[in-house]
């Protein structure tokens, strides 16, 4: 089982990833850092609190993450994809109240699970970069691995021709993460664009009230899927970028990686957020302490089956629903 500290900015895709992580018997979520990204930090925190309340997991601390990028730029949100509140058509009840703990809780969790903790970051990289800047290499080296959704290598970006949304949203932070942290596994658009879940998969998952999340899954997926259909009518479903990143951690045998040293362009011009690596034939021989793992392919059938199995779970390790 993997002890996971999850950094996120929910968002439909992040919300599905939270559900997937909480239901997954291979994952023990020990904290959630909620930041700006798809929605404001305040709304992201409210969404996390709502999902944890549904799951009966008020034992999991919610940590207040960043409100804006390191660059000081104004954050851009995407209500046309995620909805005004980040859960498509769903508005979390105003009655949901949860204590939010301070940022230094991250370092307490790292110490408590020293050398037995994985950080998964499926949002903007700001909060994770701040953790490195505050805790330094000495603190962050206690983390076994970092799984980060971001980047687009040799494929088009999804917010500019060269940049993916997470890396573009805070390029300075993304460059710190990929260049300073060790044992980083990157899940870029190269693979996540193909982590497609189709409406028929969702129909199967929501055909019965399997668990406390079942009633949420279809309305938020349908909203997300409709948005993707407008972007690309040829799609047969929607890519679950963030779910895939947790899948990659929990199912390492189903994902293939190449090792390359990665950097992110911090130029504020047209290359901002571009993910850069040397893919020439002999570049794989140049392994350094800052070499990263870039996902390049995966077993699609295994992804769909695993997502279906996890999301139709009637029990998890904390008991029956």
N, C-alpha and C positions, 0 to 999 in steps of 0.2 A: 504494500500500500504506500502511496505517495502522500506525504504531508505537503499541502499546497497553500501558499500565501498568494491570493489572487488579486492582481491589479486590473481594474476594469473601469468602463465608463458607460454603463447600460442606459440606452440602446437595446434594440431587439436582439441582435446577434449576441451581445454580451449577456443579456438576460437568459437566453436559451443556453448559453455556456454555463451560467451559474446553476441553472436547473440540472443540466447534464452532470456537472461536477458534484452537486449535492446528492444526486441519485446514484452516482457511480461507485460501486464497491471498491474500486481501485484507488479512489481519491478521498483523502481526509482534508477538508477545507478548514484551515486553522485561523483564517482571517481574510477579510476583504478590504482592499484599499480602493475607495471610490473617488473618482476624479472627474473633472470636466472632459469633454470629448464629443460624444454623440449628443449629449445634453449638458446642461450646467452641472457643476459639482453638487449643488444643493439637490437638484432633481435626481441625479445619479444616486446620491445617498438615500433618498426617499425610495427609489426603485429597489435598491439592495435590501433596505429594511422590509419592504413589502414581501419580497421573495423569501427572505429568511423567516418572516412571520408565518407565511404559508407553510413552510417546511418544518415549522416548530424548532428552528435552530437559532434561538436567541442567545445561545452560548457562543456563537461565532462573533467576534468583535468586528465592528465596522470602523474603519480608520479613515479619517478625513484626508483626502489627497489634494492634489494641486487644483487651483481654480483657473489657471491660465498658463500659457507656454513660458519657458525660460526666456524667450526672446522679448517678452512683453507685448507681443502682438495680440490683437483681439481674436479670441477663439471663434471659429466658425462652426455652427451647428447644422444638422441635417434633418429637420422635421419632416421633409418630404419622404425620407426613407424610414425614419424611426418614430415619427409622430412627435407631437409637441411635448409630451411627457416621457418619450423614449420607449414606451411599450405599445407602439402602434395606436390602436383605438382605446386601449385600457388606461384608465386614470387610477393610480394607487389611492386607496382611501386616505383621507386626511387624518383619520384616527390612528394610523400607524405611527407609533412613537418609539424611537430607539436611541439609546445613548450612543454618541459618536466619540471615539477615543482619539487622543492626540497622536500625531505622526510618530512619536518615539516608540509607540507600541510595536512598530515594525521591528525595531532593534531588540525589543524584549522577545518577540516571537523568534527571531533569528537565533538569539541566545538559547531559548528554550528548546529549539529543535536543531541545535548546532550540528552541521554535517548530515542532517537527515531532513532537509527542507528543500523544496523546489519552489521558486518564484515563477509564476505564470503571469505575463503581462499581455493583455489583449486590447489595451487602449493606447492612448497617447503615452509616450515614454517619460513624460515630465516627472511623475512621482517617483519612478524607479531611479531616474537620474539624480533627483534630489536625495534619495536614500543613499546613493553612492557618495554624493558630495558631502553629506552630513556624517555618514558612518565610515566612509573611506574603504580602502581595499581590505584592511584588516577585518572589518565587520562583515563585509559582503562575501569574503572568501569562505565564510562558514556556510554559505548556501551551496548545495550540491550542483544545481544547474538552474539556468534561466531559460524559459520558453517564451519567446516574444513573437506575436503576430505583427508582421510589418514588412514593408519592402516589396520591390518588384524587380527581379533580375532578368534582364534580356526580354522582358515583356512590358507592355504598356502599363502605366499607372492607372489609378481609378479616380484621381482628383486633378492630375495634370498628365500630360503625355509621358512623363518619366517618373512620377511619384505616387506612391500609395498613401492613403489617408493618414495612418498613424505616424509614419515617418515624416510626412509633409506637415502634419499638425504641430509638431515640435521637432524640427530637424536637429536642433542643437542637442536636445535631450536624447534623441535616437542615436546620434553619433557618439555620445558619451556611453550609452548602454552597449553598443556593439563593439566599441573600441577599448573600453576600460574593464568591463566585466569579463569573467572567465567562464568557459563551458556554456556558451550561449547557443541555443537552438532557435533558429529563425524559421518561421513558417510564412513565406511570402505569397504574393498573389499567384506565383508560378504554380503552387499547389492548391491554395485555398479557393481560387476561382473555380476549381473543379470539384470542390467538396459540396456538391449539389444535393440538396434534399428536395424531393418533389412533393406536390400536393397529395399524391397517393400515399406517400410515406407518412405524411401528417395525418391523413385520414385513418390509416392503420393505427397510428399512435394514439389517436383521440377517439377511437371507436367505442371505448369503454372508459369509465372513470378510474384509471389505473392508480393514480396518485394525486396528491394535492395540487400539482401543477397542470393536470390534464386540461382543465377548462380554459387555461390561459394560452395554451400552445397554438391552437388553430387561429384564433383572432389575431394574435401578434404575427404569426407566420404569414397569414393571408395579406396583412397590411404590407409587410416586408416584401412578399413575393410580387404584389401588385406594383410596388415601386421599382423592383428590378425588371419587371416586364416592360415598363416604360423606357427603361434604359437600354434594354436588349430584348426585343420581342421574340428572338429565337430561343431564349432560355426555357428549359423544361422545368425549372425550379429555381431555387435561390441558394447561393453559396453561403455556408455557415462558417465564415472565416475563423471565428473565435472558438466555436465548438471544435473545429478541426485541431486547433492548437492543443487543447486539452486531450483530445483523442490521440494526438501524436505522442504526448507524454505517457498516457496510459497503455498505449499499444505500440511500443517502439519497433516491434518486428514488422509492422505494416507500413513504415515510412522509411524512405531512402534519403540520405543526405550526402552532400559534398562538403569538404572542409576548405574554407577560404577565409582570408582576412577581409572583413567587411568595414566599409566606412559609409557615412551618409553626408551628402552635400549640404552644407549650411549656408550656401550662397542664397541670398534673398531673391535672386533672379529666377529665370525659368527652370533652373536645375534644382531648386530648393527641394530637399527631401529625397533626392534621387539616391537609390541604394547602389553602391559600387563595390565590385569584387573582380578579381582577375581570373577569368575563365580560360586563359590560354592553356595549351596542353600540359605544360610542365609546371604550372602554377600550384598544383596540388602538392608538389614536393616541398613547397616552402611553408612548412608548418611552424608557427610561432606560438608563444603563450596566448596571444590575442586572436588566434584562429577561431572562427565561428563555424557552426554547423548549419548549412542552408538546405532546407528540405527541397527536393527536386521531383519526387514522385511518391505515389502511395497506392495502396490497394483500395480502390473505390468501393467495391462490393463489401469489403470488411468494414469500411467507414459507415456505410448506410445500415448494415446489419447491427453494428455496435450501437449506433445512435438509437435505432429502433428498440433494441433490447434494453438499453439503459433508461430510455424515456418511458417505457412501459413497465418499469419496475414497480411492483406493489410493495416491496419492502426495501429497506436499506439497512445498514449496520446499526442503526439506532432503533429499529423496530418496525412494526407494520404500520401502514397508513390506514 
